[in-house]
């Protein structure tokens, strides 16, 4: 475990940021290192700090000279030292598991250091003394002046400090001697040796702290107590303090020079000049903000980051110190080989500015993309009793490889002479990529070797992802490679599109058939002749796996029918594929078709098509001419039935009948619509027991109506008939491709196929694909591939757009909003439904009873009995539970129809009003809404919060349904949020019916309103509709509020109603 990992959590983020700034400024260097201790010096922002880290009692103990550390806190200087020690792999004993993950500040454990007196001979830093005086004397070190800290008597003498240049050079460290001078008559007398003594006076408190520090932390030089040899780590701080006194001098061979200034934050530059002999001369230059000078003049080099140049003290970084010492003492010239090596070392190991280097010696700073590189082998240890792989990670910088844990921070490319700095963020991103693929990194331990690990079962997937991202991978001696190029070509011949191509792996070329084989096997790997493993790109695999399933593999190519053009073209749209002239010509023909050409209905069609319906007729005709199946998916209420009847009417010259498969409840609607719009087309109702005899009559009719149930039962007979069109209404009935409905529909033989639905997708995309397989058999091939390619939960925007473009030509969908200009403001239609067998039996039983009671010659026609009969029969037409509550668990035909329409319309974003005279029926609908989690409002005569219910429906977008009692809500409500109205059991007085519809169709309504009367076929509801047409006044009187004309009903009227 690294030092950073082990101790970083103990330091606040602010401290870490400050530590990073210190390191970036190269203001820290390690002055002493070992496995158990590290000493460092920091010269940063005018502060000189000393730090020591050591192992004591199985714990990391830190000692720093800064104010924060002296008060017991963990500081930025300690953390910076930890990071540098970690980088240089020092203080390795800390990695032992026995060493605690805690840090103890030496000053926070004991106060003894604060009580030490100057006479005690122990190692104390100068910074401590300065802080000691500050605490005791309340004096700021930043403002100390000699005149402010001494008595008048002490002003008569002073201490001077002299840097002994010759002795410093011979000792290899800084030697300072201190003298005292007495002042007489305003003149300073000759200096005398000043020797430290306990308890003596000082002319200045800085003098006191310096002298006491030197006495405790330096040794005498040449057996003279006034001449002190300093430790390297003390040089800069001592000189900086003495400079404040203005009494620091340098003794040269001939003179005593007053030191005047201190320079920090300097920049070192090297300058090479090539001589006539071909050798190079090296000059050094130091630059600060205001100064610049040549270092080849006389200067004093010390074994510390301090340079004494003329009258200036210069603070150096560690890099500057090392390279000045290395080069300044070199011979006057360098050979080309020597200078090339030196230049490389300077570029790689320092931040020294190399801009002035000759071009031949300069390495250009460059940024390059870093690529991951893995070597994989079987791990020595198992993981949870399972074999695992050991993975070694390296980074590839433009061909230069650096191992993950290498301390190298810079690299030079030999060919391009580029200097590259390692990109920590990019390397971190590559490591994150491994983590995302379930690699795990483990520290070294007795049970596992350090490094990345991966379970073998996850290798193939990881390799595909990483190779696709340009990683380099080798496993047990085998190299994984991606192709340099994959070349594909599309062409068109007769009724087929052909795809052929190759993949190039260095010198080996693989044909499409081998690539297809790899795609079909699902692994995407190909073994190459040299033993390496070719990896097909994931994007290529995703696309071509689908193509292999919908196409036919033949003679090293894939073939597709012309009906598959849109899917193939969309899947390959973004691929770099050559398209020959034959393909481009065919593609232009298909693409031009995307523009719809409207078509008028034939003259003998009894109706006028609206503009959008003419577009629909034209589109269906064009699709048929191209031999393509289609799906008409207009919103409910836009007249899909009328458009299809107009299409079939235009096909009268075709001798084959057209088969229309639909729910049983729609048989009557289709028959009625066909009779209204094209009565000259013969229609056969191929349902029920009578169909056995009708089978031979199919060929003699233009339109054959049947149900999905009948289709399933008779498919073995029906599949042998050649139909012109096979049309599925409410085609979501085949949404499950494995259902019997779907299988039977695909077995029908027809020249053309058409699906009709207002909701092509109810839950999943595969429902749409099932219908697609019906209208164009074989076009999408193996549905499982499409399930994988278009996983509902994994769809991104690009996939959705790609899917939409691929299927768009085969589906025509218009919403009411899109065609609003062609629609009347209010449309009223009748929806028929057929009672179930049990419902019909109960209704017939009830009807027979009232026929006997009211129509027998001996029966007396009581007005109350007549009202009871009509009411009961109307209730039975809605739901048997309205007659007998024991049938509450059943779902009536009318309830089922409305529930389906309700779900369909809500999915399209519409709001609905559902009216019923019977509150018990509304209660059943309420339960349906609750089961489907549909938010609704409710209003009947007992509702107290009437206004609240209205406002919820009008203003809350989540409330889609309003269940309303006809009597309680038929008048006085403004419900313009709705655009669909269902009259479940309309009060057959047309005025009351119109009032209910007008709750939505009124001032403020901005949408077209569609109203539906829901009628159970073969019941009294159907009779009353007919009676309305024949005898409007009588029909009105039957259900007038007063009911005062019941007595005027004749026996013939009752026979009509009860027949």
Secondary structure, 3 states (H helix, E strand, C coil): CCHHHHHHHHCCHHHHHHHHHHHHCCCEEEEEECCCEEEEEEEECCEEEEEEEEEECCEEEEEECCHHHHCCCCCHHHHHHHHHHHHCCCCHHHHCCCCCCCEEEHHHHCCHHHHCCCCCCCCCCHHHHHHHHHHHHCCCHHHCCHHHHCCCHHHHEEEEEEEEHHHHHHHCCCEEEEEEEEEECCEECCCEECCCCCCCCCCCHHHHHHHHHHHHHEEEECCEEEEEEECHHHHHHHHHHHHCCCCEEEECCCCEEECCEEECCCEEEEEEEECCCCCEEEEEEEECCCCEEECCCCEEECCCCEEEECCEEEECCHHHHHHHHHHHCCCCEECHHHHHHHHHHHHHHCCCECCCCCHHHCCEEECCCEEEEEEEEECCCCECCECEEEEEEEEEECCEEEECCCCCCEEECCCCCEEEECCHHHHHHHHHHHHHCCCEEECCCCCCCCEEEEEHHHHHHHHHHHHHCCCEEEECCEEEEECCEEEEEEEEECCEEEEEEEEEECCEEEEHHHHHHHHHHCCCEEECCCCCEEECCHHHHHHHHHHHHHCEEECCEEEEEHHHHHHHHHHCCCCCEEECHHHHHHHHHHHHCCCCCCCCCCCCCCCCCCHHHHHHHHHHHHHHHCCCCEEECCCCCCCHHHHHHHHHHCCCCCCCCEEEEECHHHHHHHHHHHHHHCCCCCEEECCCCCHHHHHHHHHHCCEEEEEHHHHHHHHHHHCCCEEEEEEEECHHHHCCCCCHHHHHHHHCEEEEEEEECCCCCCCCHHHHHHHHHHHCCCCCCCHHHHHHHCCHHHCCHHHHHHHHHHHHCCEECCCCCCCHHHCCCEEEEEEEEECCHHHHHHHHHHHHHHHHHHHCCCCCCCHHHHHHHHHHHHHHHHCHHHCCHHHCCCCCHHHHHHHHHHHHHHHCCCCEEEEECCHHHHHHHHHHHHHCCCEEEEECCCCCCHHHHHHHHHHCCCEEEEEEEHHHHCCCCCCCCCCEEEECCCCCCHHHHHHHHCCCCCCCCCCCEEEEEEEEECCHHHHHHHHHHHCHHHHHHHCCCCCCCHHHCCHHHHHHHHC
